[in-house]
């Protein structure tokens, strides 16, 4: 079963670079089939750290039970809590080589976005059974990212939550304005130009005082 899940990794996961709104064919079907192989999103596959140096860990590793499941309802609640703030949602997995390679850059981006008042959520698409490994990866390569793992039974519903034009390829980063509307996305490895543009898009006005505090 492990080998089957590995063979069914999303086709877009290894893409070196896809600009926003570009679709990665076959990812939706692979997501559906991978789900059938195990609980939640039963992905397994490539490990490896990639070529970028990891930031120095800012805190000790979390216990495996501190990887928090987040389903579509939970994502909707996070979106509501973030009203009045700019919001970024980052999707990745420990078996995705490009995801691992860009984690230190995403970690830096998350710190800078939060410093400007934005909310930044990172959600792993790993099998929750790999919680200890996922948390170890975060501790070593991106200690400032949130320890969430996606939980869903309907991949189409999960994909549609973000965009009907997204086919499930990762890494993926979605940005929302202060009213909770999708503002843009980066599918594939993020580049410095993307980071500069998204940071510039963050509203310079102070966040609403009664907005959600979830970071």
Protein Blocks (a to p, Z undefined) as FASTA:
>chain_A
ZZmmmmmgcfklmpmbdcehiacehklmmmmmmmmnpghjadeddedebjbdcdddfbdc
ddfklpccddfklmmmmmmmmgoiacddddddfklmklmmmmmmmmmmmmmmmmnopacd
dddfbdfklmmmmmmmmmmmommbccdddddfblmlmmmmmomkbgoiacddddddfkop
afbdcedjddfklmmmmmmmpcfbdcdfkbcfbZZ
